[in-house]
Amino acid sequence: MTLALTEPVNRTILLLDIEDFSRRGDVVQACLRRELHNVVEDTLAAAGVERNMQYREDRGDGLIVLVSADIPKTVLLRALLTTAPDALCQYNRLASSSAQMRLRMVLAAGEVAFDPKQGTVGGLVGHDLNQSCRLLDADALREGLAQRDADCVLGVSSPVYEGVVRHGHRGLRPEEFHHAAVTVKKDRLDLWLHGPVPHVTTVPAAGPAPGGRGSGGPHSDAVGQASGVPVTVPASTGAAFAFNGGTVSVGGSQVNGDQTGVSGGHVAGDVVMGSVRHEGRSEQV
């Protein structure tokens, strides 16, 4: 019996992947796989997706789900932003620390064909599906999940954002999605990430300090020597440092290291920075 490649059909593409799956033991992996199917089952049911309107392909540490174009993407997005996180939260409340589950999710759309081979499972074919899988594997999505406390992170493709999200349909707030240009396997793609973006402040230094330090070698000191290497300070530290030649400015509410004479947000007494001593002054931080 010969099976032929089917005609490509437009489908909504939902991809899910479990964080750190390969680091778990076999028993935990089996538990996570079962729970992933439960989360997807609840999410699709909340969106009104019947069995005959979906196709699922098990990828071991994740799932490919194709949904009929008859299901509005707005409904799917609302379920992914509400039902999926709730289901994950309920599971993680009862699961052991070794069996906690966090998910990366991508919602995209495009043309997908089916090229079945007798005696094998699967056979999905399509450029749009390939691009969607690259979005799921993007560093921006991985880091978006790693740097937040939530149990899942959602990214959408540019067509889904432009065609659905940006119009602000019920339950969808465009301002909560942030653009990220990602490069995966030489492809440059546009990803729209839901939720807060990790903020970092990059402050370029003025140039190398006298004596050749700051060249990036083993003796360089990016913080204390104005080395010419950009200094990146996560916004979560609450403090910002700017280096311009020999001038140091400090902003924010956090003082790192020993704190002497700090009261009410002011530094009282002598302030020593390098070889410069400011006497009889109060410096406000």
N, C-alpha and C positions, 0 to 999 in steps of 0.2 A: 504494500500500500504506500503510495507516494503522497506526501503532505506538501502543499505548496505555500509559499509566502502569501499572507493575506494582504489585502489593500490597507494602507495606513488609515487610521481613524483618529480623529481628535479626541483626546482624553485629558482629564485632570490627573496630574501625576503627584502622588503623595509618597514621599520617601522618609523612612525613619531609621535611625541607627542608634545603638546602645553605646554609651560612653564606656571606655575601658573594658569592653566585653572580653577581649582575648586574655586579659590578666586574671580572669576568674577561673575557678576549677570547673570541672565538667558538671557537677551537681548544681552549682550556682548558675552556670550558663543555661542549663535546662529550665531552671526556675525563672530566669529572666526572659527567656524566649516565650514561655507560657504567658507570663504577665504582659509582655509586649503585645501579644495577640489579644489579650483581654482589654488592654488600653485602646487598641485600634478598633476592636469590636464596639466598645462603648462610644468612641468618638464618631464612628460611621453611623451607628444607630441614632445618635443625637442629631446628626445631619440628615437623617431620613434616607440613607443609602441602603437599598435592599440588596439582597445577595446577588440577584441577577443584574445588578448595576455596578458591579465591582469585580476586579480581578486582583488576586494577591499572589505574590511570589516571595517565598521565604529566601532570605539572603544570609541566613545563619545569625549574624549579629544585627540584623535589621529586616525591613520589609519594603518591597515595592508594591504600591497599591495604585491601580488604575481605576478611576471613577468615571462613570458616564458623564458626558458633557451636559446631560439633562439636569444634573444636580448643580444648583447655583454655587459658585465658588464662595460667595458671601456666607452661605450657610456652613460650608466646610471650614472656612476661616474662623467663624465664631465658635464652632465646636473645637477646633484646634487651640483656640485661645482660652477656652473655659473648661470643657469636658476633659480634654487630655491632661491638663495640669492637675485638675481635681482627682482624676483617677490615679495619677502617679503619686500624688500626695497621700492618698488613702493607703496605697500599697506600701510606700516607704515608711509610713508611721508604724507599720507592723513588721516590716522586714528587718532582718539583722543588718549590721553594718556592712558585712561582706556582700550582701545581696541588694544593696541600694541600687536603684535604677534611675539614670538620667538620660534624656533623649535629645538628639539633634533631629529636627524635622524640616523638610523643605516641601513647599507647595508650588508646583509649576504646571504648565500645560503645553500640549503639543501633539504632533502626529506620531502615532506608535503603530507598528505592524507586528504581526506574529509569525514567526518562522519555526513551526514545530518540527521536531525530529522524533520519529517513532522510537520508543523506549527511553526517551529522555524527558526531563521536566524543564519547563521554561521555554525560552526562545523569543523574548521580546527584542524588537529591532527598531531603532529610530534615533536620528540625530538629536531631537529634542529631549529624549530620555537620557541620552549620553550626557548632554549639557546639564541636565537636572542632577545627575549623579555627581558631576563635578562640583556643583554648588554644595551638595551635601558634604563633600570632602574638603571644602574650602577652609583655610586656616581661620578666616574671620568668624565662621560659624562655630568652629571648635573652641576658639578663644572666647567667643561670646558666651558659651556654656560654661567654660572653665572658670571665668571670672565673675560669675554670678551665683547667688544662692538658690535660684530657681531649679526645679527638677527637669526643665526642658527649655529649649530655645527654638524659635521658629524663624525661618528665612523664606522669602518668596522670590520667585523669578521676576525679572523686569516686566514681562507681559502681564503677569498677575498683578503686580503693583500698579502699572499704568492703566490696565483695563478695569481693575476692581478697587484696590485699596485706596488709591489717591482721591477717589471720588467721595470718600467719607460715608459709605453706606452704614446702616444701623449696626452698631457694635464694632465698627472699624474706624480707628483714628489714625489718619495718615501721619500725624506728627510723632506717633510712637514707632514708626518704621524709619530706619536710617540706612542710607545707601552705603555700600561698600563695593569698591572695584576689586575683584579677586582674580588671581591668575592660578589656574590649575592645569597641569600638563600642557603648558604653552597656550592654553585658551584664556583670553581675558573676558571675564563675564561680569555682569551686574547682579549683585545680591542686595536684597532689602531685608535688613535684620530687624526683628521686632524687639523692643525693649531698650533699656539703656545701653549705650555704647561705652566701653571702657575708655575713660579719659586719661590722657597723659599730656604733660606739658613739656615740650622740647624747647630748650633754650640754648641757642648756639653761643659758644664762648668766643671771646674776641680774638684769640690767637695764642700761639705758643708762649709760655712764660720764659723769662731769661734763664739761661743755663741748659736749654735744650729739653727741658721736661715738657710733657704734654704731647709727645710725638706718638703716643699710643703704645709705647713699649712697656716693659715690665715696671718702669719707675714712674709711669704717668699717673696722675691723680686728678680724675675728672671733676671732683668737687672742690678740692682745696687749692688747685694750682691754675685755674683758668686755662686749661690745656689746649683749647681749640677743638676739643671733642664735644659734640652736643651733649648737654646734661639733661637727662629725662627724669622727671620727678612725678610719680603717680599722683593724681589729684587727691587720692584718698588719704595721703599723708597730712593734708591740711596745711602744708607749708610750700612756699615757692622760693627758689633761689635763682638769682640772676647774676652772672659774672661778666663784667665788662672791663677788660684790662686789669687794673689793680683795685677797681671799685667793686664792693660787694653790697648788694641790696637784699634784704630779707623781707618776705611778705607772707602773710598767713598767720595762723594762731599756734603753731607748734614750734618749739625750740628743741633741737636735737642735742644730745650730750648733756654736760653739766649745766645747771641753771643756777646762777648766783644773782641775788638781788632782784628777782623777778616778782613784781607785785602789781596786780591790776592791769596786766598787759603792758607794763613799762619795765625797762631795764634801767636800774639806778646805779650810780657809781661809775668807776672807770670802765671804759669799753676798749678792749685791745683787739685789733684786727691786723695781723701781720706785725709790722714794725710801727704802726700808727696808733698812738694812744690819745683818746679823747677824754680829757679830765673835766670834772665838775659839770657834767652834762647828764641829762636823762635822754636815752634813746628809746623812742617808741617803736615797738615791734608790730 
